[in-house]
Amino acid sequence: MKKRYTISVPVEYVFGHLRYAHLEMIIEADNEEEARAEFDPRYADLIVDDWEVYEYGDPMMEDMEVLCVESD
């Protein structure tokens, strides 16, 4: 039976622009007001929601990673 693989190859550069993004973090609090008060953007993760890529560089084949994602 055939196996399924994910192949990841980095590229030299990406040229484009960010359309929008948001900050996100998990906070343990007793209520929403307390959670809002504890939010600190310096420690939040930046999540990129939408972007546009105009061009990208050559693939760096020597850095290829192969991961088996499904097999019997």
C-alpha positions in Angstrom: 0.0 0.0 0.0 1.2 3.5 -0.8 2.1 6.0 2.0 1.3 9.7 2.0 4.1 12.2 2.6 4.2 15.9 3.3 7.1 17.7 1.5 8.3 21.0 2.9 10.9 23.0 0.9 11.8 26.6 2.0 12.2 29.3 -0.6 14.8 32.1 -0.7 12.4 35.0 -0.2 8.8 36.0 -0.3 7.6 39.3 -1.7 4.1 40.5 -1.1 2.0 42.3 1.6 0.0 41.5 4.6 -3.7 42.2 4.3 -4.7 41.8 7.9 -3.7 40.0 11.1 -4.7 39.7 14.7 -3.1 39.1 18.1 -4.2 36.1 20.1 -3.4 34.6 23.5 -5.0 32.3 26.1 -5.7 33.8 29.5 -7.0 32.0 32.5 -9.5 34.4 34.3 -12.7 34.3 36.3 -14.6 36.5 33.8 -14.3 38.4 30.6 -13.5 41.7 32.2 -10.5 40.2 34.1 -9.3 38.5 30.9 -9.4 41.8 29.1 -7.5 43.5 31.9 -4.8 40.8 31.8 -4.2 40.9 28.0 -0.7 42.1 27.2 0.0 42.4 23.4 3.8 42.0 24.1 3.1 38.3 24.9 0.4 37.5 22.4 0.9 35.5 19.2 0.5 37.3 15.9 -1.9 35.4 13.6 -1.7 36.3 9.9 -5.3 36.1 8.5 -4.8 37.1 4.9 -1.9 38.0 2.7 -1.0 38.4 -1.0 2.2 37.0 -2.4 3.5 38.6 -5.6 6.6 36.4 -6.1 8.9 34.1 -4.3 12.5 32.9 -4.7 14.0 29.7 -5.8 13.3 26.6 -3.7 16.2 25.5 -1.5 16.1 21.8 -2.3 19.0 21.0 0.0 16.8 21.9 3.0 13.8 19.7 2.0 12.0 18.0 4.8 9.9 14.8 4.3 7.3 13.7 6.8 5.2 10.5 6.5 1.6 11.5 7.4 -0.2 8.3 6.8 0.8 4.7 6.5 -0.5 1.2 7.4 
